């Protein structure tokens, strides 16, 4: 398996992409069978772009290490950008702006 390249930067990157508003963020456990009878094997992060109604960007995490890396980096940048934000208190039974379904969490326009 190829190793991913890690890049960290505090430099603004406005010339890389146009900024598009997210319509929703979906997080799902992916199962290899369509009926979800087998255990999940991947975590999918699906970003739906508001300006592109037919476009979704999918990120598949195939190992706990890659998902843990993303979570740890997001937490690190959260602390750096918003140092006065309250600490994270994660309770999967009490999602503030999400809906839970079987193997799926959806966040829509959580601003």
Secondary structure by P-SEA (a helix, b strand, c coil): cbbbbbbbbcccccccccbbbbcbbbbbbccccccccccccbbbbbbbbcccccbbbbbbbccaaaaaaaaaaaaaaaaaaccccccccccccccccccccccbbbbcccc
